[in-house]
């Protein structure tokens, strides 16, 4: 059915990760599909992983049945959505269509069945922190342990902001070490050796947009009305987001039940919970992994016995929280 796999924004941080995944399984896709890499900033240059030449957006032939993977921003998503034809599909990593009621918001291991190509040829990739949280929640919701309330604080890496933000953190580290004025053109403040509330705009409800994404997207994915109280924080690390997650369940769940459920999701979760050696997930330990790591699991003694539990999770937001999720969506479409 499809002739092309078109990766838009293929030289951005998420695009690079997606192309790596594609390259690793290249024999599955060629010569059956024509792989096209779009990068307006690198037109004519060669991709080091595939040896393909980067093409401009203007070169896309929308008449050819294609799977578009948008690893760029909302502007590109809108352009593709306005030009795409019914025989093609857009997998969108931007936030543009996530809360559109006609567009499914998909984590393949959780709700791929929400995709109906007769209803929408756009599929939205959730926010990176939402994906990482949802992977933790899924075994409980799936196995009839409904969740009443979640309090989550995220500790988000610079790479979540893209190449510019990541590079400026590195520049600031160099500035600090060399005792020169801190460069802050992107971050507007010192980021190295500092933490601050996520730099997305503050909405009318006083939460920043990143916090509202956690609330709204999580409930859309699970079709729930879970009370979620988020605080999203930028921390000066390069890659992988961590989160402190407090879950209040509707009914008690024992530690043994909890561990068994987490172990049953070994395709998406990795338990690192060694209290004796103080070994738990870190901002580095989940780098380049498609698994969400979970540890420092302990009861919330402020609630009724076994109704509240605390978790510390870490997930690679470029991979698990973006490129890998889109890659799995694409594979799901191709298998249908």
N, C-alpha and C positions, 0 to 999 in steps of 0.2 A: 504493500500500500504506500508506505512512505519511501521517498527517493533520497531525501537529504536529511542529515543531522546538522543543524546550524547552531553554533555556539556564539552568542553575541556577548561582547565584553570578555573575549577569551584571554586577554592579557591582564585583567584585573586579578585580585587575589583569589576570588572564588572561581573565576574563569580558568585560571591556571590549574587549580585543584581539579576542576571538572575535566579538563583536557588530559591531565595525568590519569584519571580514572578511565577515560575513553581510550587512551593509549595502552593502558594495561590490559585491556580486553579488545584490542583493535581487530583481531581476527574474527571476532563475532560480528563486527559491523562493516568490514570491507571485504570483498567489493560490493556487498549487498547494498550499502548506503554510501552516498557521497558525503564526506565530512567537510564542512565549510566553517572556517574560523573567521569571525568578524572582529576587527579591532580598528576603529577609525584612527587611533593614535599610532598604529604600527603597520599601516598599509604597505604592502610590498616586501615586508620583512618575513623571515622564515621562522616558523615555530620550532624551537629546539627539540620538542618531544615528538612531533609528527612529521617534521620537514615540510609541512604545508605552508603556503603563503597566506598571510593575513589579508583579508578582503575588507572593503568598506561597506557600511550599511547600504549604500546606494546600489551595490552590486546584486542584492538579493532578488531572486525571481520568485515572487509570491505565487505564481501559477503552478509551481511544482509542489506536490505533496511533501511536506516537511515537518520535522519536529524541531521547534525552536527552543533553545534553552537560553533564557535571558539571564546572564550573569552581570549585567550592567544595571542601570538605574531605572526609575519610573519613566523617564522620558523615552527611553528605548522600548520599554514595555508597551507604552501607549502607541508608539509608532507601529510596532509589530501587530498589536491587537487591532488597529485601524485598517491594516492592510491584509491581515491573514485571511485565508479562505477556509471554507468548511472542511476541506480535505486535509488541513494541517492542524497542528497542536502547538500551543505555547506553554512551556513550563517556565513560570516567572519567579525569579528570586527577589524581585523588588517587593515593596510593600503595597504597590498600587492596587492590586485586586484582591488582597487577602480577606477583607471584610465585605466584599461584594457578595450578596446573597446568591447570585447565580453562578459564582465561581467556587469550586471545591478547594478547600485548604487541606493539603494532603501530607501526611507522614505515612509512607507506604506500609510500614509494619503495623500501623494502627487503623487506618481508615481508607485504604486504597479503593475500597468498594464505593466510596462516595463519588468517585469519578464516573461520569456517564457522558460518553462522547456525543450522545444525541442531545445533551442539554447544554454543554459548554465545551468549547475547544481551547479554553484557557484553564490551566491548573496553577494554583498559587502555592509557592513554597513558604512555609511559615517562617516567622522570625527565628533567628538562631537560638536565642535563649528560650523561646517557646518550645522548640523541638527538643532541646536538652531536658527541659522540665517534663515535657509530655512523655518522653521515654521512661522516666522514673515513675510517673503516675500510671502508665498503661497497665502493668500487671495487676495493680490493685483494682482499678475500675473494671478491667476485663473479668476479674474473678470475684465480682460481687462484694467488694469492700468499698462502698461509696465514700467519697471524700466530702466532708462538710466545709472545711476551710483550709486555706494554704497561706502561710506567711513566708515570703521568699525575698531574700536579698541576693542580688547578683553581683559578681565581681568580674567585670568584663574587660577583656584584653584590647589593646590598641588596634589590632588587626581587624576587629569588628567594624572599624570605621573606614577601612580601605587602605590603599597604598599610601595616600598622603598622610593620614594620621599615624600609621605605623612608622613611616620614615621620619616624621617629626619627633616621635618619641626617641628614636635612635639618635637623631641630631641633638636633642636635649640632653641625652646621656653624655654625649661628647662635650657639649657646652659646659655641663656641670663639672665634669672631670677636669676640664681645662680652665675652669674659673672664668669663663666669659659669659656675657649676658645670654639668658635662656631664649632661644628661638621659640616664638609662640604664635606664628602666623595662622596655623590651623586650630590649635587647641585653645588659643586666647589666654592661656595661663600655663604655669609650670605643671607638667604632667609627671616628669621623672621624680621619683621619691615623693609622690603626692597621690591622693585619692580625692574624687569629687563625684557629685551626682551626674549621672549619664547626661551627655551633652545634647540630647535631642530636645526639641522645643517643649515647653510646659503647656499642657492643654488646660481647658477651662475648669476641669475638675481638680486642678493643682498637681496632677501627676504628669511626669514627662511622657512623651510618646512611647518610649521604650517600655515603660511600666504599663501603660494602657494596652500595648500589644500583648503582654503576658496575660492580662486579664481577659481580653476579648478573644484572642486567638485560641487560647487554651480551651475556653468554653465552646467555641465554635467547633473545634476538632472533635471534642468528646460529646458534643450536644448536651452540655450540662449547664448548671447555674452555680458552680462552685464559687464561694466567696474567696477572692484572692487579694491579698494585701502585699504589693511588691515595692521594693526599693532597689533601683538599678544604679550601680556604682562603677565608675571607670577606675581600674587599677593599672599601674604601670608595668604590665607584662606584655609579651609579644603575641602570644597565641594561646587559645583555649579560654573559655569562660568557666568560672566556678560559681556555684550558688549554694547558699545555706537555705534549706527547705524545711519548714515545720508544717507537718500535715496533721490535721485533726480529722479522724475517721468518724463515720456515723455509728460504727459498732467496734468493739474491741478487736484488736488483731495482735497476736502474740509475736514475740521476737522470732520464734521458730517458723510460724506461718509466713511472716514477713520475709525472712531469708529464703524460704522455699519458693516464694513467688518471684523474688528477684532472680534467683537461680534459674527459674523456668524461662526467663527472658535473656538467656546467655547470648543470643544473637544480637542483642541491642545493649545489654548492660554487663558491666564487669564490677564485681564486688572487690573492693580493697578496704578491708576493715579489720586490721590487725592492731588492736589496742595495746597489746603487750610490747610491740616494737614501735608503736606510734607510727604505723604505716597506713596512710590514708591517701585519697586522690590529691593531686596537686595541679597547679596551672601548667606544669610541664608534662606530667605523666600521661595525659590524654592526647598530647600532640600527635597528629598524623594517624589517629585511630578513629574508626567509625563507631566505636563503643562509647557509651556514656559510663563513666566510672562513678561508683557510689560507695561511701564509707562514713566513718564517724557516726554510726547509727546508734541512737540512744533514745530512751523514752522521754517524753515531756511530762515531768512529774507535777506540773501545774494543772493537768487534766486528769480525768478519771482514768484508772489503771488501763493501760494498753490502748487508749483511744487517741493518744497523741505521740508522734514520733518525729525525731529530728534526723535530717540527712545532710551530708555534704557531697555535692556532685561536681564533676568536671567533664567538660565536653569540648572537643575541637570545633569551634564555631565555623571555621572555614570549610571543614570536611563534613562532620556529622550534622552540623547546624546549617549547611547550605549545599555544597557541591555533591556530597554523597546522597543527600536526600533527593536532590533533583535527578541524580544518576539512577537511583532506584525507581523513581517515578517513571523515567524514560524506559527503563527495562520492563516495568510493569505494563506500559502501553504497548511495547513491542511484542510482549508475550500474549496479549489479548487477541 
